[in-house]
Amino acid sequence: IPILGVPAGVKVYSSVFGNTPRDSANILKAFVRGVASISLREIVDIDEESVRSDRMSIKIYGYALTPTYSNLLQPSKATFHGVYDEENKEAIANYIVENMDPKALYVLGPGSTVKKIGDRLGINKTLLGVDLYTEGKLLRKDVGEDEIIKAMKRYPKTFMVISPIGKQGFILGRGNQQIGPEVLRKITKKELIVVATRGKLTETPVLRVDTGYPDLDKKFRGYLRVIVDYNMEKIVKVV
C-alpha cells in the first residue's frame, strides 16, 4: 500500500513527504486520477544517540512505496561531514562573529553550522533548538516564539541566523518553528543571515519556505544571499 506524508513542520526528514501540504494534495489528486508514478522512497529520522553526543546524523529505517508526481516530493534530509566541511563551517563562523553588531539581538537557529557559530562565540549552543545571543553572552537557550518576541522588543535590531535543511532546502517553517509567523512578520529578508557550507549548497540547488501562511512565504521568496565561506556569498533562489 503506497503512503504519502503531509508535512507539518516537525520531524519531516523522509522523502515520502510532499514539499508542502498543497503539493501533497496535488500528488494525491494525481494518484486518484491514475497519472502518478509509484516509487520506493526512504524513511529516515535523526539518530537520537548522535544527538545525545551533540552531533547530528541521519539514519535510514526503511523504504516505502510512495506516489510521485511532477517533482512535488521532497528529498530525504541529508547531513554533510568531512574535514573540509568542518573547516568550511569554521570559516563561516569566524566571518559571522567578526561582523556581528554588538548591540543587536541574534536568534540562532538549529543545525551544526549555526552551532559552530555558537562554539566560536564561546557559548553552549543547542544543536536542534533556537537560542538567543546578544552583547557577548547567551541570553536564553531553547526558546519558543513568545520568548523571541519579548526579547525583540528590548533590542533595536534583530537578526535571524539560519541554515537550510540539507538537500530539502527549507530555511523557514521546517525544523525552526520557534521562529514563527509573528516573529517573521516583524523582520525583512535583510534581517535573515543564511549560512551553508559549499557542500550542502551544492546538493541544495534552491531554498524553500513553508511557513503555513501564503503571504509570509511570498515575503521571503525571491533571492537571498547565503554565506558559504569567509567573506564569500552566493545568491540563491528561494521558492
PERA-V616495 format. One record per run of one state. SS is the DSSP state (@ for helix, = for strand, . for the rest). FROM is the first residue (numbers start at 1). LEN is the number of residues. If there is no record, write none. Layout:
ss=SS from=FROM len=LEN
ss=SS from=FROM len=LEN
This chain:
ss=. from=1 len=4
ss== from=5 len=1
ss=. from=6 len=11
ss== from=17 len=2
ss=. from=19 len=2
ss=@ from=21 len=13
ss=. from=34 len=3
ss== from=37 len=10
ss=. from=47 len=1
ss=@ from=48 len=5
ss=. from=53 len=5
ss== from=58 len=11
ss=. from=69 len=4
ss== from=73 len=1
ss=. from=74 len=9
ss=@ from=83 len=16
ss=. from=99 len=6
ss== from=105 len=4
ss=. from=109 len=3
ss=@ from=112 len=10
ss=. from=122 len=9
ss== from=131 len=4
ss=. from=135 len=2
ss== from=137 len=4
ss=. from=141 len=4
ss=@ from=145 len=8
ss=. from=153 len=5
ss== from=158 len=5
ss=. from=163 len=7
ss== from=170 len=3
ss=. from=173 len=8
ss=@ from=181 len=4
ss=. from=185 len=4
ss=@ from=189 len=3
ss== from=192 len=4
ss=. from=196 len=2
ss=@ from=198 len=5
ss=. from=203 len=4
ss== from=207 len=3
ss=. from=210 len=4
ss=@ from=214 len=7
ss=. from=221 len=1
ss== from=222 len=8
ss=. from=230 len=2
ss== from=232 len=7
ss=. from=239 len=1
